[in-house]
Amino acid sequence: MAYTKIADVIVPEVFTHYTIERTAELSVFVRSGIVSGNPLLNEIISGGGATINMPSWNDLSGESQVMNDVDPITSDKITAKNEIAPLLVRASSWASHELAGVLAGDDPQAAIVQLVAAWWARD
């Protein structure tokens, strides 16, 4: 009888964590500083649903005013808006059969671990 051993499996938490870190390292956007992680956005995304509601402040409006000792300065207000973004959930999957590794003389799962982050960075 054959038993699945630790060497036969990829532990999802470790694999996923490694993939996320490595994908971020390889991403041109992340490396350039244009994009960075946001814990609040991560929390919002994990809440489920097909869209994300993101309230934000509109830009300030009005004109500058000349100060004098006769006319009071009038105040403008700031307004808010609600931006709605679609939650894009992307996935892909790779698998190999144990026999493929035996016949190839190499470990296809190890190759997947090494290649998957670069694949996501390109995608």
C-alpha positions, 0 to 999 in steps of 0.5 A: 500500500502506498502512503502520501508522504510530506515530500509528496505535497505542498502545504498551501499556507507556506506555498501561498505565502512564498508565492505572494512574497516572490511575486511582489519581489518580481513585480516591476510595479512593486519594485519601482515603488508605484504600487505597495501593499495596503493592510486596510485594502487587504482587510476590505478584500477579504470581506467577500463580495463582488465589489469594494466600496471605497469612500474618499474625499473630493479635491478642494474647490474654491478660490483664494481670497484677499485678506483685509480688515473689512471683509471676512474670509468665507469658508468652502466645504469639502465633499466626499464620494464613494468609488466602487471597484470590482473585486477581480479574483484571479486564479491558476493551477498547476499539477503534476503526476508522481510518475512524470517526475520519476520518468523526468528524473526531476521534481515537477512540483519543485519547478512549479514552486520556482516558476509560479511567482514569475508567472504571476508577475508576468500575468 
